Amino acid sequence: MSKLLFNLVSDNLLAESSITFLNKSIWYHANSIKNLNSQTLNHEISEIIDISKENLISDTPMSWYALDTIKYLRVNNLKSGSDDIELIKNILNQTIKNQNILKVKYHNLSKIDSLLPNLTIPINLVNILNVDYDSWKTLESIDDYNDWNNYFVSAVNIVNDIDPTSIKTINRFIKYLFVLKSQGEAHGSMSPQNITGSIFLPQTKDETLIAECLVHEGLHNYLYRLEHFQPFFIDNKGVDEKYYSPWKDYPRPLIMVLHGAFVFTGVIRFYDYLIDSNILDKYGVTFEDRLISRYKQVSIAINVLQANNYLSDFGKSILEIMKDSLENLEQKYLSNQSEKFDHNYIEEHLEKYSSKDFLFKT
């Protein structure tokens, strides 16, 4: 098994199941809207039905965004003249024709070609799609990305030194990279599911934090694909049922609690190997602090998942893998750390927002 949880299922199987899920989902939703929109998008919808029926839509972030767009069309019966129509046509046509109809400007970072040759930066894509990520903004110039590149190269090498398998899987499934501008001391990262295959990393000079976020966001994308392979929950309980999450001040679907527990389990293992290998040991105390806080939160999330027994057999196997991955770490790191680090905020958050059976306090 990959040290960082990236090969629970073979990459080939995951790639195959993702493409099948993508094409079947596009075909289903497109057929549902074939006769809507006053024929405004009838030609594009008919074409995308034809190619998805043949399983010909490739696994790219833009293909997943096209799926999200088609789902949007099912709910919103857009008429000709709508401001969104031209953009939607371009999104669909880019997926159908596999051409750069949206006029995205791509940039490739130097010095990582040997490890992440498939990774590219769509500089202007966020603006083209007019998407809003709360107050977070992405870098917008090649110079800004080039200034950040050296820190990213160091981060990639750190992860590769710990687990080359993880970098190979990230290269297989991650196609787009964005960098989020820092907000003072706050650094953000994310992996929106509607552009699966994309990661947003933080604009920071701390290569260890970039490396953590690369693992974290890579695992989110990996888990999206595991969801296409087999369901994690019985019926639709993972989406319908909402419970306490140690990372949020509001209730979350169980699937997102599982996501948090899984990706931070990988992050905990990342720091454990980093500490053991003495890589960048000047950060040692910081690594322990990060590891212990993640460990405490993941332990709570695992309790939430176990207390609400909606996991499928596959979901239970993922849960057991997480538990096995964390085995012995409490004794290794938490036995004498009560005064070394202040993590009282984790227990305070649990007390404030969680009630019996981890239901969210209202």
Residue frames as qw, qx, qy, qz and C-alpha x, y, z in Angstrom:
[[0.000, 0.887, 0.461, 0.000, 0.00, 0.00, 0.00],
 [0.299, 0.658, -0.054, 0.689, 1.12, 3.55, -0.69],
 [0.369, -0.150, -0.552, 0.733, 2.46, 5.22, 2.46],
 [0.129, 0.153, 0.157, -0.967, 0.06, 8.10, 1.86],
 [0.471, 0.369, 0.694, -0.401, -3.08, 6.04, 0.95],
 [0.360, 0.548, -0.269, -0.706, -2.93, 6.69, -2.80],
 [0.401, 0.247, -0.784, -0.405, -3.22, 3.12, -4.09],
 [0.540, -0.013, 0.677, -0.500, -6.13, 1.47, -2.31],
 [0.778, 0.461, 0.418, -0.086, -7.41, 0.54, -5.79],
 [0.603, -0.007, 0.426, 0.674, -5.23, 0.33, -8.88],
 [0.059, 0.490, -0.108, -0.863, -4.93, 3.53, -10.90],
 [0.111, 0.012, -0.766, -0.634, -6.10, 1.73, -14.03],
 [0.129, -0.497, -0.858, 0.015, -9.32, 0.55, -12.38],
 [0.062, -0.651, -0.366, 0.663, -9.97, 4.01, -10.99],
 [0.045, 0.338, -0.390, -0.855, -9.36, 5.63, -14.37],
 [0.134, -0.187, -0.863, -0.450, -11.72, 3.19, -16.07],
 [0.139, -0.599, -0.761, 0.209, -14.50, 3.61, -13.50],
 [0.058, -0.566, -0.142, 0.810, -14.16, 7.41, -13.58],
 [0.106, 0.168, -0.554, -0.808, -14.52, 7.60, -17.35],
 [0.176, -0.354, -0.888, -0.236, -17.50, 5.25, -17.25],
 [0.137, -0.635, -0.592, 0.477, -19.18, 7.26, -14.49],
 [0.028, -0.451, 0.108, 0.885, -18.47, 10.55, -16.28],
 [0.152, 0.023, -0.681, -0.716, -19.89, 9.43, -19.62],
 [0.205, -0.450, -0.866, -0.069, -22.95, 7.69, -18.15],
 [0.123, -0.608, -0.463, 0.633, -23.73, 10.72, -15.99],
 [0.068, 0.348, -0.272, -0.895, -23.43, 13.14, -18.90],
 [0.180, -0.148, -0.824, -0.517, -25.57, 10.86, -21.07],
 [0.179, -0.532, -0.806, 0.189, -28.27, 10.55, -18.39],
 [0.066, -0.634, -0.303, 0.708, -28.52, 14.24, -17.53],
 [0.047, 0.262, -0.447, -0.854, -28.24, 15.38, -21.16],
 [0.147, -0.296, -0.865, -0.377, -31.11, 13.08, -22.18],
 [0.136, -0.601, -0.683, 0.392, -33.20, 14.57, -19.40],
 [0.034, 0.697, 0.103, -0.708, -32.91, 18.07, -20.90],
 [0.392, 0.088, 0.672, 0.622, -32.88, 17.16, -24.60],
 [0.078, 0.621, 0.621, 0.472, -36.17, 18.88, -25.36],
 [0.276, -0.811, -0.342, 0.386, -35.86, 21.80, -22.95],
 [0.322, -0.511, 0.156, 0.782, -34.46, 25.32, -23.36],
 [0.502, 0.751, 0.154, -0.401, -36.63, 26.08, -26.43],
 [0.871, 0.401, 0.125, 0.255, -34.11, 24.24, -28.60],
 [0.020, -0.964, 0.264, 0.019, -31.48, 26.82, -27.61],
 [0.201, -0.621, 0.756, 0.047, -28.88, 24.15, -26.90],
 [0.923, 0.144, 0.231, -0.273, -30.47, 21.25, -28.73],
 [0.723, 0.591, -0.353, 0.061, -27.59, 20.79, -31.18],
 [0.083, 0.605, -0.694, 0.380, -24.91, 20.75, -28.45],
 [0.653, -0.237, 0.561, -0.449, -26.99, 18.48, -26.21],
 [0.932, 0.296, 0.027, -0.206, -27.61, 16.02, -29.07],
 [0.573, 0.618, -0.506, 0.183, -23.89, 15.90, -29.88],
 [0.125, -0.519, 0.720, -0.443, -22.82, 15.35, -26.31],
 [0.843, -0.053, 0.358, -0.397, -25.41, 12.58, -25.95],
 [0.871, 0.442, -0.203, -0.070, -23.93, 10.84, -28.98],
 [0.438, 0.575, -0.612, 0.321, -20.32, 10.91, -27.82],
 [0.378, -0.420, 0.641, -0.520, -21.11, 10.08, -24.18],
 [0.925, 0.066, 0.121, -0.354, -23.14, 7.08, -25.36],
 [0.846, 0.409, -0.305, 0.156, -19.94, 5.78, -26.97],
 [0.756, -0.583, -0.015, 0.298, -17.93, 6.49, -23.80],
 [0.654, 0.464, 0.076, 0.593, -15.75, 8.93, -25.77],
 [0.131, -0.928, 0.065, -0.342, -15.60, 11.86, -23.34],
 [0.644, 0.244, -0.519, 0.506, -12.15, 11.94, -21.80],
 [0.593, -0.663, -0.377, 0.260, -11.40, 12.43, -18.11],
 [0.365, 0.311, -0.098, 0.872, -10.39, 16.10, -17.85],
 [0.058, -0.358, -0.507, 0.782, -11.37, 18.86, -15.43],
 [0.296, 0.175, -0.216, -0.914, -13.32, 20.55, -18.24],
 [0.433, -0.161, -0.809, -0.364, -15.31, 17.35, -18.85],
 [0.287, -0.404, -0.762, 0.417, -16.32, 17.26, -15.19],
 [0.066, 0.331, 0.180, -0.924, -17.24, 20.94, -15.42],
 [0.358, -0.004, -0.569, -0.740, -19.36, 20.13, -18.47],
 [0.382, -0.332, -0.862, 0.011, -21.18, 17.49, -16.40],
 [0.147, -0.435, -0.524, 0.717, -21.82, 20.07, -13.68],
 [0.172, 0.207, -0.204, -0.941, -23.06, 22.50, -16.36],
 [0.394, -0.161, -0.753, -0.501, -25.49, 19.94, -17.76],
 [0.303, -0.430, -0.781, 0.336, -26.82, 19.27, -14.25],
 [0.010, -0.363, -0.210, 0.908, -27.32, 23.03, -13.94],
 [0.277, 0.043, -0.497, -0.821, -29.27, 23.06, -17.20],
 [0.313, -0.331, -0.885, -0.100, -31.63, 20.39, -15.87],
 [0.210, -0.552, -0.596, 0.543, -32.64, 22.68, -13.04],
 [0.058, 0.631, 0.039, -0.772, -32.57, 25.99, -14.94],
 [0.569, 0.531, 0.590, 0.215, -34.53, 26.03, -18.17],
 [0.202, -0.518, 0.156, 0.817, -32.50, 28.76, -19.85],
 [0.544, 0.749, 0.365, -0.096, -33.95, 30.67, -22.76],
 [0.611, 0.388, 0.185, 0.665, -32.11, 32.11, -25.73],
 [0.021, 0.823, 0.017, 0.568, -30.65, 35.48, -24.89],
 [0.731, -0.677, -0.043, 0.076, -29.56, 34.44, -21.41],
 [0.015, 0.882, -0.470, 0.030, -26.13, 35.74, -20.45],
 [0.599, -0.409, 0.689, -0.013, -25.09, 32.17, -19.59],
 [0.881, 0.388, 0.226, -0.150, -25.99, 30.60, -22.93],
 [0.545, 0.755, -0.361, 0.051, -22.84, 31.51, -24.87],
 [0.174, -0.607, 0.738, -0.236, -20.55, 30.32, -22.07],
 [0.761, -0.047, 0.592, -0.261, -22.50, 27.07, -21.74],
 [0.820, 0.562, -0.008, -0.109, -22.29, 26.48, -25.48],
 [0.323, 0.752, -0.556, 0.140, -18.53, 26.96, -25.36],
 [0.448, -0.431, 0.732, -0.280, -18.15, 24.62, -22.39],
 [0.854, 0.186, 0.439, -0.207, -20.15, 21.90, -24.15],
 [0.716, 0.683, -0.139, -0.024, -18.38, 22.41, -27.48],
 [0.036, 0.728, -0.669, 0.144, -14.96, 22.30, -25.85],
 [0.610, -0.215, 0.729, -0.225, -15.92, 18.93, -24.36],
 [0.836, 0.426, 0.293, -0.183, -17.42, 17.65, -27.62],
 [0.650, 0.737, -0.162, 0.087, -14.63, 18.78, -29.95],
 [0.825, -0.369, 0.031, 0.427, -11.73, 18.49, -27.48],
 [0.463, 0.501, 0.075, 0.727, -10.47, 21.88, -28.67],
 [0.309, -0.322, -0.379, 0.811, -9.59, 25.04, -26.75],
 [0.027, 0.673, 0.539, 0.506, -12.80, 26.86, -27.68],
 [0.395, -0.857, -0.304, 0.130, -12.82, 28.77, -24.38],
 [0.409, 0.746, -0.214, 0.480, -9.39, 30.23, -25.24],
 [0.732, -0.674, 0.032, 0.095, -7.80, 29.14, -21.99],
 [0.324, 0.788, -0.476, 0.217, -4.20, 30.28, -21.57],
 [0.948, -0.289, -0.103, 0.088, -2.10, 27.42, -20.25],
 [0.092, 0.817, -0.523, 0.226, 1.27, 27.62, -18.53],
 [0.932, -0.088, -0.324, 0.137, 3.62, 24.80, -17.58],
 [0.434, -0.851, 0.294, -0.013, 5.86, 25.18, -14.54],
 [0.546, 0.588, -0.585, 0.120, 9.52, 24.36, -15.01],
 [0.024, 0.478, -0.791, 0.382, 11.60, 21.84, -13.05],
 [0.601, -0.067, 0.654, -0.455, 8.76, 19.38, -12.34],
 [0.660, 0.369, -0.410, -0.510, 8.47, 17.79, -15.78],
 [0.344, 0.255, -0.903, 0.034, 10.05, 14.55, -14.61],
 [0.047, 0.116, 0.862, -0.492, 7.61, 14.08, -11.71],
 [0.333, 0.584, 0.581, -0.458, 4.39, 15.84, -12.78],
 [0.180, -0.073, 0.565, 0.802, 4.53, 16.15, -16.57],
 [0.011, -0.544, -0.770, -0.333, 0.72, 16.12, -16.90],
 [0.194, -0.717, -0.455, 0.491, 0.23, 19.17, -14.68],
 [0.271, 0.392, 0.285, 0.832, -0.65, 22.51, -16.28],
 [0.058, -0.461, -0.433, 0.773, -1.90, 25.89, -15.10],
 [0.173, 0.644, 0.591, 0.453, -4.98, 27.34, -16.84],
 [0.260, -0.018, -0.232, 0.937, -4.11, 30.94, -15.99],
 [0.260, -0.034, -0.039, -0.964, -7.40, 32.59, -16.95],
 [0.308, -0.260, -0.876, -0.264, -9.88, 29.73, -16.50],
 [0.142, -0.469, -0.690, 0.534, -11.41, 30.95, -13.21],
 [0.138, 0.420, 0.026, -0.896, -12.21, 34.29, -14.86],
 [0.270, 0.043, -0.705, -0.655, -13.56, 32.62, -18.03],
 [0.341, -0.355, -0.868, -0.065, -15.92, 30.42, -16.02],
 [0.254, -0.534, 0.043, -0.805, -16.76, 33.34, -13.73],
 [0.720, -0.380, -0.578, 0.058, -16.65, 31.11, -10.66],
 [0.219, -0.743, 0.269, -0.572, -16.53, 32.50, -7.14],
 [0.714, -0.116, -0.629, 0.284, -14.67, 30.79, -4.30],
 [0.441, -0.782, -0.340, 0.280, -15.88, 33.01, -1.46],
 [0.050, -0.970, 0.144, 0.187, -13.15, 35.59, -0.89],
 [0.664, -0.332, 0.518, 0.425, -10.32, 33.45, -2.29],
 [0.519, 0.799, -0.146, -0.266, -8.66, 34.66, -5.49],
 [0.917, 0.040, 0.221, 0.330, -6.16, 32.83, -7.69],
 [0.333, -0.505, 0.369, 0.705, -2.83, 34.07, -9.01],
 [0.584, 0.722, 0.295, -0.226, -3.36, 35.63, -12.41],
 [0.350, 0.848, -0.369, -0.149, 0.06, 36.10, -13.96],
 [0.905, 0.238, -0.292, 0.197, 2.81, 33.82, -15.21],
 [0.250, 0.587, -0.487, 0.596, 5.37, 35.84, -13.23],
 [0.571, -0.478, 0.362, -0.561, 3.48, 35.18, -9.98],
 [0.991, -0.034, 0.013, -0.130, 3.38, 31.45, -10.70],
 [0.727, 0.449, -0.359, 0.375, 7.07, 31.41, -11.62],
 [0.080, -0.628, 0.480, -0.608, 7.94, 33.21, -8.35],
 [0.764, -0.325, 0.331, -0.448, 6.05, 30.50, -6.45],
 [0.877, 0.295, -0.351, -0.145, 7.43, 27.63, -8.51],
 [0.350, 0.468, -0.728, 0.358, 10.64, 27.00, -6.55],
 [0.411, -0.247, 0.625, -0.616, 8.67, 26.41, -3.34],
 [0.879, 0.151, 0.061, -0.449, 6.33, 24.06, -5.22],
 [0.690, 0.442, -0.571, 0.041, 9.28, 22.11, -6.65],
 [0.026, 0.384, -0.775, 0.501, 10.64, 21.64, -3.13],
 [0.656, -0.067, 0.423, -0.622, 7.20, 20.49, -1.94],
 [0.883, 0.292, -0.223, -0.294, 6.86, 17.95, -4.76],
 [0.508, 0.446, -0.698, 0.236, 10.32, 16.58, -3.97],
 [0.290, -0.312, 0.679, -0.598, 9.45, 16.25, -0.28],
 [0.828, 0.076, 0.246, -0.498, 6.35, 14.18, -1.08],
 [0.808, 0.432, -0.387, -0.106, 8.25, 12.14, -3.66],
 [0.188, 0.490, -0.770, 0.363, 11.03, 11.38, -1.15],
 [0.499, -0.155, 0.643, -0.560, 8.44, 9.98, 1.25],
 [0.623, 0.264, 0.720, -0.154, 6.29, 8.10, -1.27],
 [0.002, -0.264, 0.587, 0.765, 6.99, 8.12, -5.03],
 [0.077, 0.384, 0.902, 0.183, 3.77, 6.13, -5.59],
 [0.061, 0.742, 0.485, -0.458, 1.72, 9.10, -4.44],
 [0.030, 0.597, -0.278, -0.752, 3.37, 11.42, -6.97],
 [0.049, -0.008, 0.857, 0.513, 2.73, 8.94, -9.78],
 [0.045, 0.578, 0.814, -0.040, -0.97, 8.79, -8.86],
 [0.018, 0.753, 0.192, -0.629, -1.22, 12.57, -8.52],
 [0.011, -0.401, 0.543, 0.737, 0.35, 12.89, -11.97],
 [0.078, 0.237, 0.918, 0.309, -2.16, 10.38, -13.35],
 [0.052, -0.673, -0.738, -0.009, -5.27, 12.14, -12.06],
 [0.117, -0.815, -0.189, 0.535, -4.43, 15.81, -11.41],
 [0.566, 0.487, 0.390, 0.538, -4.36, 17.92, -14.57],
 [0.072, 0.810, 0.110, 0.571, -4.94, 21.52, -13.45],
 [0.535, -0.324, -0.419, 0.658, -3.12, 23.53, -10.78],
 [0.039, -0.848, -0.149, -0.507, -4.23, 26.88, -9.36],
 [0.451, -0.064, -0.510, 0.730, -2.63, 28.90, -6.55],
 [0.258, -0.843, -0.455, -0.125, -4.79, 30.81, -4.07],
 [0.180, 0.629, -0.239, 0.717, -3.58, 34.22, -2.99],
 [0.419, -0.248, -0.684, 0.544, -2.83, 34.39, 0.72],
 [0.258, -0.802, -0.269, -0.466, -5.04, 36.52, 2.93],
 [0.347, -0.794, 0.381, -0.321, -2.64, 37.91, 5.49],
 [0.224, -0.440, 0.857, -0.148, -1.49, 34.92, 7.54],
 [0.771, 0.182, 0.507, -0.340, -4.28, 32.72, 6.14],
 [0.110, 0.374, -0.780, -0.489, -3.37, 30.24, 3.40],
 [0.769, 0.186, 0.312, -0.526, -6.03, 28.28, 1.55],
 [0.044, 0.218, -0.893, -0.392, -6.28, 25.12, -0.53],
 [0.675, 0.233, 0.420, -0.560, -9.23, 23.25, -2.04],
 [0.096, -0.075, 0.895, 0.430, -10.40, 20.69, -4.61],
 [0.578, 0.243, 0.155, -0.764, -13.85, 21.56, -6.01],
 [0.573, 0.090, 0.814, 0.019, -15.58, 18.39, -7.16],
 [0.590, 0.713, 0.295, -0.236, -17.15, 20.09, -10.17],
 [0.482, 0.771, -0.413, -0.047, -13.69, 20.37, -11.72],
 [0.896, -0.321, 0.300, 0.070, -12.36, 17.03, -10.56],
 [0.815, 0.284, 0.116, 0.492, -8.72, 16.71, -11.53],
 [0.191, 0.751, -0.095, 0.624, -7.89, 20.21, -10.28],
 [0.616, -0.494, -0.417, 0.450, -6.17, 21.36, -7.11],
 [0.018, 0.899, -0.031, 0.437, -5.82, 24.81, -5.56],
 [0.748, -0.179, -0.359, 0.530, -2.67, 25.18, -3.46],
 [0.283, -0.907, -0.195, 0.245, -1.59, 28.00, -1.11],
 [0.434, 0.758, -0.155, 0.462, 0.63, 30.94, -2.02],
 [0.615, -0.767, 0.182, 0.004, 3.19, 30.44, 0.72],
 [0.340, 0.712, -0.607, 0.098, 6.96, 30.09, 0.98],
 [0.540, -0.365, 0.707, -0.277, 6.61, 27.20, 3.44],
 [0.453, 0.289, -0.749, -0.388, 7.34, 24.21, 1.21],
 [0.022, -0.043, -0.964, 0.263, 6.20, 21.80, 3.94],
 [0.402, 0.398, 0.479, -0.671, 2.74, 23.40, 4.03],
 [0.531, 0.452, -0.386, -0.604, 2.53, 23.28, 0.23],
 [0.262, 0.198, -0.941, -0.087, 3.54, 19.60, 0.42],
 [0.213, 0.208, 0.816, -0.495, 0.83, 18.93, 3.03],
 [0.508, 0.483, 0.177, -0.691, -1.78, 20.62, 0.83],
 [0.419, 0.395, -0.683, -0.449, -0.59, 18.68, -2.23],
 [0.099, -0.016, -0.987, 0.129, -1.18, 15.43, -0.31],
 [0.273, 0.347, 0.609, -0.659, -4.45, 16.72, 1.14],
 [0.525, 0.507, -0.043, -0.682, -5.97, 17.92, -2.15],
 [0.322, 0.322, -0.830, -0.323, -4.56, 14.97, -4.07],
 [0.026, 0.108, 0.963, -0.247, -6.35, 12.63, -1.67],
 [0.443, 0.432, 0.354, -0.701, -9.63, 14.53, -2.07],
 [0.528, 0.472, -0.426, -0.563, -9.40, 13.93, -5.81],
 [0.198, 0.194, -0.960, -0.037, -8.45, 10.32, -5.22],
 [0.229, 0.232, 0.810, -0.488, -11.49, 9.86, -2.97],
 [0.535, 0.437, -0.012, -0.723, -13.78, 11.41, -5.60],
 [0.506, 0.356, -0.693, -0.371, -12.66, 8.62, -7.90],
 [0.035, 0.028, -0.965, 0.258, -13.05, 5.94, -5.26],
 [0.448, 0.310, 0.463, -0.699, -16.68, 7.11, -4.96],
 [0.618, 0.429, -0.332, -0.569, -17.13, 6.33, -8.66],
 [0.280, 0.282, -0.917, -0.041, -15.63, 2.88, -8.10],
 [0.402, -0.395, -0.826, 0.024, -18.01, 1.81, -5.32],
 [0.321, -0.759, -0.138, -0.550, -20.42, 3.69, -3.02],
 [0.206, 0.301, -0.671, 0.645, -19.23, 4.51, 0.50],
 [0.342, 0.006, 0.550, -0.762, -22.70, 4.62, 2.08],
 [0.163, 0.360, 0.916, 0.067, -25.87, 2.56, 1.92],
 [0.188, 0.827, 0.530, -0.005, -28.72, 4.17, 0.02],
 [0.325, 0.705, 0.034, 0.630, -27.98, 7.91, -0.01],
 [0.592, -0.732, -0.286, 0.179, -27.24, 8.33, 3.67],
 [0.621, -0.169, 0.008, 0.765, -23.84, 9.92, 3.13],
 [0.115, 0.336, 0.261, 0.898, -25.46, 12.88, 1.41],
 [0.400, -0.640, -0.457, -0.472, -28.78, 13.11, 3.23],
 [0.683, -0.639, -0.310, 0.172, -27.63, 12.75, 6.82],
 [0.274, 0.730, -0.237, 0.580, -25.72, 15.70, 8.32],
 [0.774, -0.518, -0.279, 0.232, -23.62, 15.56, 11.45],
 [0.333, -0.896, 0.196, 0.220, -20.88, 17.28, 13.38],
 [0.787, 0.456, -0.114, 0.399, -17.57, 17.89, 11.60],
 [0.617, -0.586, -0.090, 0.518, -14.45, 18.84, 13.59],
 [0.436, 0.003, 0.285, 0.854, -13.41, 21.14, 10.74],
 [0.067, -0.453, -0.425, -0.781, -16.59, 23.18, 10.31],
 [0.127, 0.077, 0.514, -0.845, -18.90, 25.36, 12.38],
 [0.670, 0.176, -0.010, -0.721, -21.95, 23.97, 10.59],
 [0.802, -0.015, 0.580, -0.140, -23.35, 20.46, 9.93],
 [0.199, 0.520, -0.681, -0.477, -21.84, 18.43, 7.11],
 [0.916, 0.135, -0.202, -0.318, -22.99, 15.41, 5.10],
 [0.834, -0.404, 0.367, 0.079, -21.31, 12.23, 6.29],
 [0.829, 0.433, 0.108, 0.336, -19.52, 11.93, 2.95],
 [0.234, 0.834, -0.218, 0.450, -17.65, 15.15, 3.75],
 [0.615, -0.670, 0.376, -0.176, -16.85, 13.93, 7.26],
 [0.939, 0.015, 0.280, 0.200, -15.39, 10.83, 5.61],
 [0.581, 0.710, -0.039, 0.396, -13.46, 13.01, 3.16],
 [0.148, -0.871, 0.324, -0.338, -11.96, 15.04, 6.00],
 [0.793, -0.459, 0.397, -0.055, -11.01, 11.95, 7.99],
 [0.912, 0.251, 0.210, 0.247, -9.46, 10.24, 4.97],
 [0.492, 0.751, -0.107, 0.427, -7.38, 13.12, 3.63],
 [0.247, -0.822, 0.382, -0.342, -6.12, 14.13, 7.06],
 [0.918, -0.263, 0.292, 0.059, -5.18, 10.51, 7.77],
 [0.787, 0.452, 0.061, 0.415, -2.91, 10.79, 4.75],
 [0.101, 0.856, -0.206, 0.463, -1.58, 14.11, 6.06],
 [0.674, -0.649, 0.315, -0.161, -0.87, 12.56, 9.47],
 [0.936, 0.011, 0.231, 0.267, 1.08, 9.76, 7.81],
 [0.512, 0.736, -0.043, 0.440, 2.92, 12.37, 5.75],
 [0.172, -0.846, 0.323, -0.387, 4.10, 14.16, 8.89],
 [0.865, -0.407, 0.293, -0.026, 4.94, 10.92, 10.66],
 [0.874, 0.256, 0.144, 0.386, 7.26, 9.88, 7.83],
 [0.279, 0.832, -0.112, 0.465, 8.65, 13.42, 7.62],
 [0.483, -0.775, 0.325, -0.247, 9.53, 13.38, 11.32],
 [0.924, -0.212, 0.298, 0.109, 11.03, 9.88, 11.18],
 [0.786, 0.415, 0.137, 0.437, 13.18, 10.71, 8.15],
 [0.421, -0.608, -0.034, 0.672, 14.44, 13.99, 9.63],
 [0.369, 0.492, 0.419, 0.668, 13.64, 15.78, 6.39],
 [0.036, -0.642, -0.057, -0.764, 13.83, 19.52, 7.09],
 [0.562, -0.390, -0.659, 0.312, 14.24, 18.81, 10.79],
 [0.114, 0.075, -0.221, 0.966, 14.31, 22.55, 11.56],
 [0.498, -0.257, -0.224, -0.797, 10.52, 22.30, 11.36],
 [0.350, -0.041, -0.927, 0.126, 10.33, 19.30, 13.71],
 [0.075, 0.259, 0.660, -0.701, 8.26, 20.86, 16.50],
 [0.446, 0.277, -0.103, -0.845, 5.88, 22.38, 13.94],
 [0.478, 0.085, -0.792, -0.371, 5.43, 18.96, 12.34],
 [0.198, -0.183, -0.898, 0.347, 4.48, 17.39, 15.67],
 [0.226, 0.308, 0.365, -0.849, 2.03, 20.20, 16.39],
 [0.513, 0.240, -0.384, -0.729, 0.38, 19.79, 12.99],
 [0.413, 0.030, -0.900, -0.136, 0.29, 16.00, 13.29],
 [0.070, -0.212, -0.828, 0.514, -1.26, 15.93, 16.76],
 [0.362, 0.311, 0.201, -0.855, -3.98, 18.47, 15.94],
 [0.553, 0.209, -0.557, -0.583, -4.90, 16.51, 12.78],
 [0.307, -0.006, -0.946, 0.105, -4.83, 13.25, 14.73],
 [0.131, 0.247, 0.673, -0.684, -7.28, 14.54, 17.37],
 [0.490, 0.336, -0.037, -0.803, -9.68, 15.85, 14.73],
 [0.510, 0.191, -0.746, -0.382, -9.53, 12.65, 12.66],
 [0.124, -0.067, -0.933, 0.332, -10.19, 10.56, 15.77],
 [0.342, 0.328, 0.442, -0.762, -13.35, 12.56, 16.39],
 [0.537, 0.353, -0.352, -0.681, -14.43, 12.22, 12.75],
 [0.355, 0.108, -0.923, -0.106, -13.92, 8.45, 12.89],
 [0.083, 0.214, 0.807, -0.545, -16.12, 8.35, 16.00],
 [0.463, 0.365, 0.078, -0.804, -18.81, 10.29, 14.12],
 [0.532, 0.286, -0.637, -0.479, -18.72, 7.79, 11.25],
 [0.263, 0.014, -0.953, 0.148, -18.79, 4.78, 13.59],
 [0.198, 0.225, 0.639, -0.709, -21.63, 6.17, 15.71],
 [0.597, 0.478, 0.108, -0.635, -23.82, 6.55, 12.62],
 [0.499, -0.162, 0.820, 0.230, -23.65, 3.19, 10.93],
 [0.635, 0.652, 0.168, -0.379, -24.52, 4.07, 7.35],
 [0.015, 0.629, -0.676, -0.385, -21.30, 2.93, 5.69],
 [0.898, 0.290, -0.224, -0.245, -21.39, 0.32, 2.93],
 [0.937, -0.205, 0.118, 0.255, -18.99, -2.62, 3.07],
 [0.624, 0.481, -0.001, 0.616, -16.59, -0.62, 0.88],
 [0.136, -0.828, 0.101, -0.534, -16.98, 2.40, 3.16],
 [0.797, -0.586, 0.132, -0.065, -16.26, 0.22, 6.19],
 [0.887, 0.082, 0.049, 0.452, -13.09, -1.04, 4.53],
 [0.306, 0.691, -0.071, 0.651, -11.96, 2.56, 4.01],
 [0.494, -0.777, 0.117, -0.374, -12.69, 3.27, 7.67],
 [0.924, -0.334, 0.102, 0.157, -10.62, 0.26, 8.76],
 [0.707, 0.394, -0.015, 0.587, -7.73, 1.37, 6.55],
 [0.032, -0.800, 0.124, -0.586, -7.80, 4.77, 8.26],
 [0.723, -0.645, 0.143, -0.202, -7.83, 3.20, 11.72],
 [0.938, -0.046, 0.066, 0.338, -4.98, 0.84, 10.83],
 [0.510, 0.608, -0.045, 0.607, -3.00, 3.77, 9.42],
 [0.208, -0.779, 0.187, -0.561, -3.28, 5.64, 12.73],
 [0.903, -0.374, -0.206, 0.037, -2.43, 2.65, 14.90],
 [0.766, -0.221, -0.171, 0.579, 0.34, 3.29, 17.45],
 [0.285, 0.543, 0.036, 0.789, 0.50, 7.02, 16.66],
 [0.470, -0.799, -0.127, -0.353, -1.33, 8.01, 19.86],
 [0.830, -0.479, -0.002, 0.285, 1.31, 6.30, 21.97],
 [0.688, 0.205, 0.109, 0.687, 4.07, 7.69, 19.78],
 [0.199, 0.443, 0.096, 0.869, 3.01, 11.34, 19.82],
 [0.389, -0.650, -0.201, -0.620, 0.28, 12.02, 22.39],
 [0.739, -0.368, -0.524, 0.212, 1.41, 10.21, 25.53],
 [0.508, -0.472, -0.244, 0.678, 3.52, 13.09, 26.89],
 [0.257, 0.311, 0.307, 0.862, 2.35, 16.03, 24.81],
 [0.172, -0.775, -0.608, 0.020, -0.40, 17.45, 27.02],
 [0.269, -0.834, -0.096, 0.473, 1.66, 20.50, 28.01],
 [0.468, -0.171, 0.446, 0.744, 3.77, 20.87, 24.88],
 [0.023, -0.214, -0.530, -0.820, 0.95, 21.95, 22.54],
 [0.305, 0.278, 0.485, -0.771, -2.33, 23.72, 23.14],
 [0.182, -0.129, -0.777, -0.588, -5.10, 21.93, 21.26],
 [0.150, 0.322, 0.722, -0.593, -7.92, 22.77, 23.65],
 [0.390, 0.324, -0.135, -0.851, -9.76, 24.46, 20.80],
 [0.365, 0.043, -0.847, -0.385, -10.51, 21.02, 19.33],
 [0.184, -0.331, -0.878, 0.293, -12.34, 19.82, 22.44],
 [0.131, 0.414, 0.309, -0.846, -14.01, 23.22, 22.80],
 [0.364, 0.203, -0.486, -0.769, -15.27, 23.03, 19.22],
 [0.334, -0.148, -0.921, -0.132, -16.66, 19.54, 19.85],
 [0.094, -0.398, -0.719, 0.562, -18.42, 20.70, 23.01],
 [0.181, 0.376, 0.055, -0.907, -19.84, 23.79, 21.33],
 [0.472, 0.301, -0.407, -0.722, -21.18, 22.22, 18.15],
 [0.460, 0.040, -0.864, -0.201, -21.79, 18.52, 18.85],
 [0.656, -0.304, 0.283, -0.630, -24.64, 16.95, 20.77],
 [0.703, -0.150, 0.677, -0.158, -25.53, 13.32, 21.53],
 [0.782, 0.288, 0.525, 0.172, -24.55, 10.87, 18.77],
 [0.387, -0.211, 0.353, 0.825, -22.57, 13.69, 17.16],
 [0.212, 0.778, 0.535, 0.252, -25.66, 15.43, 15.82],
 [0.300, 0.306, -0.036, 0.903, -24.90, 19.09, 15.20],
 [0.116, -0.540, -0.567, 0.611, -26.16, 21.45, 17.89],
 [0.138, 0.607, 0.461, 0.633, -28.67, 23.95, 16.57]]
